[in-house]
Amino acid sequence: MGRSDRIYTYIKNLPAGTAVSAQEIASHLQLDRANASSDLNALVKQDLLTKEGSRPVRFSLPNQPKQNDVDTFTQKNPSLKNSIEQAKAAVLYPPQRMHILLSGQTGVGKSMFAEIIYRFSQEEGRIAGNAKLVTFNCADYANNPQLILGQLFGVREGAYTGAVASRSGLIEEADGGILFLDEIHRLSPEAQEMLFTFIDKKVFHALGETSFDRTADVQLICATTEDISSALLQTFTRRIPMKIHLPALDERGLNERLNLISGFFDDEAHNLNRDIKVSMNSLRSLLSYKCPSNIGQLKTDVQLLCAQGYARSLSEKQPALTITSYDLPDTIKEGLYSSEKRSDLWKLTSAYPSRFIEFQKDRENQLPFSENDTHDIYQLIDHKITDMEKIGLNAQATKEVVDMTIQDFFQTIGTAATTNESVVNLVGNEVFSTAKRFLTAAAMHSDSYSDSLLSGLAIHLHNLLSRVKNGQRIINPKLEEIQHQHPLYYELAEKNKSIIEEELAIQLPDDEIGFLTLFLVPQIIDEETAKVKVLVVAHGEATASSMADLVNELLGNRAVVAFNMPLTCKPKSMLMEVDAYLKQIQNSNILILSDMGSLTNFAAELKRSTEKQVKCVDLVSTLHVLEASRKAQLGYTLEEIFLDIRKITHIDEQLKTSHTIATQKKSFILTACTTGSGSARLLKELLNKQLNLYDDYIEIRSFQMTDEVMLEKELSNMKKQGDILCYVSTFNIPTLRCPYFNVSQAFSTTSLERIQQLIDFDYTSTLAIQNVAPMIQTLDGTILLENIKNWIVSVERQLALEITSEIKIGLMCHLASVIDNLKLEGTPLTDQTLSFETAQEQSLYTELRSLEMIYGITFSQENFEHILAYVFKQKFSL
């Protein structure tokens, strides 16, 4: 089949009325865009396709109904889907259109929404093609009610002084179309009352007339930024039954904000006739900065950035204009450093390989991460079956592909970067609440589900409702397999399906029960490199998932699986749940990390029922999970990981060796004063009571500082024995390069927490060094990790950061692995110049150069980006 035939066949198999651009064709069929465009235009000349529009031109089959602008708008703004459905209902309401009242903050796009409704009304034939959309801002005449009435209803000659001629009003001008009344709350009560009669009977009179003998067929779209229950007359709001609230920008989710930003840059590239290059950090800033005036402000800010870039490109005689984070005003740049959604932000953009995104002036620009992944399992199955039929796959092979599609879909549910707020805007409160009630009732343990799972089910139910309303069949090719493999979860879904049926007024077929079952089953992540599967089973509502989520985040995978065990849960039920999970996965070596010794009895039971090798370690912490996952990914055997992890927990066993923590070193906290040793001892007793010293691993020493020579001698002796973590004193000691707390701070909860963090890091880093050092192949692992630990402490101090112990431990392990790999690969030294978006990034690299010089290595840009992510994770609330 030739290239042109492939393109034509592809378009023929698209849903009726679908129009595509040359870029979309090129992406889907993996063609050069220029070739795709040439073939598409050739097909148009043969009358096989039609084309329409501009920027981009779209191609479709002739004589087919086209997809509405409103549908395209909905796809790019999924949070407005519910609002769009309400607007459609108002436009199509028989026999006459229904008036609409829009509410929302300034800048959310109420005027744009009114234009969308207007175009949809024309496309559906509810108004004539030449019908008008007339706009009137009530605030313009807020202080002159008489002028407002004249503007709306018209004026009769002589109605008031200066009315020298009769003129028609906006209602007559909009006859047959739509009148958009912005800031309707500024309309006087008198004017609102005059609208009553028009809304009720479609009759009105001009200012200066007494009889209601004028008529007009006008749909009113009113908009307000105020609370409609208090800003408008209740008698007025009751007459407008269709009330639509438009969500603020912060409620729309990152994907939607990305679509908006991409569209704004795309428009500017075409308007300025210049290619626009935007740095990734600039894009991240725009995605996350506070934008109180919503979409209107976002668009204006993008235009201002482009205007400044355009001026620079002219003065520098550059063909393209470039925008970097250095060009951003502080209000936008703040977004990169203070975003509460930084984790979701990096997940959305981290896959893009370049530091700059290019918006080209002569083409449609689609970011590779801007396309919203479909959340509709039904469409995925339909499309996959259609695709398999096109290439002639047999039924069995098609089923295997569909099975994989379903499995992939449910695996991605748990990692979706979708906020609950944006999902509620998309599906509505009723569907979201139904999903929550079903999961709460049907989950193996109450509330043991993640926000991402709840969001995924809510979107699934929303798609289910649409499918039922359209009379489409629900087919689950894996139903029998699901019933056989997951009988316990299928029974739970079947038992609780009535919640969905009653609240959404639908009947669920067995095929749908199969899909609901998969929302309850712990998802399987296939880690090919891991010989050992690591499970965390812990008492509490979220104890296990908290440890697993942090470790998975630090190591950049989803290898650790968590099972939360509320105190109300019986051990037998948890055993059944873990057993069901193990029977689904390929791994034959299983390591279970638990918080209490009672769960270690699971090993023998699971070994008998699953015929897998199972070992359990109790009394675990995040460090244990981190080390177990790392070693599993490195290919260590179950026995090796089991023994190493036990060494972390069972200190009594380590005491038999020469490698105990106690014999390796000691760490100190100093308390000192100048007025007498009694005060120092009191401080010591206070800290002993308030801090966890890990069985005297940390020693608090107190003394009186009256002699400078004796002080230096004492400090020198202590440094030989170990590290001084911090000191609490009545005055600063310049020779000590460690945190200082004055006496008053010793009674502060914040300071005590800070001291405890120092202790935690010192203790856990020692454990990490002991267990990770043997993995280092090219260097002395203990010395390497000690150097990295000291480097991290220095960076934290130099850059004025506060990094949690968990993240510092993760960074230690990561840097040790990177340096070891660079030495192992024998990577030659280079004079590579790295790119920095901020002064803080440059400061970090200055610190990083010390490690390069010590170990004779060169960190790549990719290495540096990963280190950046670690160092700033705590600051950015990852």
Salt bridges, closest charged atoms under 4 A:
GLU24 OE1 - ARG58 NH2 2.96
ASP39 OD2 - ARG3 NE 2.48
ASP69 OD2 - ARG119 NE 3.47
ASP71 OD1 - LYS88 NZ 3.02
GLU172 OE1 - ARG214 NH1 3.33
GLU173 OE2 - LYS132 NZ 3.82
ASP200 OD2 - ARG239 NE 2.93
GLU209 OE2 - ARG214 NH2 2.72
ASP217 OD1 - ARG97 NH2 3.51
ASP217 OD1 - LYS202 NZ 2.92
ASP250 OD1 - ARG257 NH1 3.67
GLU256 OE2 - ARG252 NH1 3.92
ASP266 OD1 - HIS270 NE2 3.52
ASP327 OD2 - ARG312 NH2 3.20
GLU364 OE2 - ARG58 NH1 3.93
ASP382 OD2 - ARG467 NH2 2.82
ASP387 OD1 - LYS390 NZ 3.81
ASP403 OD2 - LYS399 NZ 2.96
GLU481 OE2 - LYS478 NZ 3.79
GLU494 OE2 - LYS497 NZ 3.19
GLU503 OE1 - ARG437 NH2 2.62
GLU512 OE2 - HIS460 NE2 2.82
GLU553 OE2 - LYS873 NZ 3.92
GLU577 OE1 - HIS445 NE2 2.82
ASP579 OD2 - LYS583 NZ 3.07
ASP595 OD1 - HIS539 ND1 3.08
GLU605 OE2 - ARG608 NH2 2.82
ASP618 OD1 - HIS650 NE2 3.69
GLU639 OE1 - LYS615 NZ 3.53
ASP644 OD2 - LYS631 NZ 3.03
GLU653 OE2 - ARG646 NH2 2.64
GLU699 OE2 - ARG701 NE 2.89
ASP723 OD2 - LYS665 NZ 3.16
ASP762 OD1 - LYS665 NZ 3.49
ASP762 OD1 - LYS789 NZ 2.81
GLU796 OE1 - LYS808 NZ 3.12
GLU837 OE2 - ARG355 NH2 3.66
GLU852 OE1 - ARG849 NH1 2.55
GLU865 OE2 - ARG355 NH1 2.36
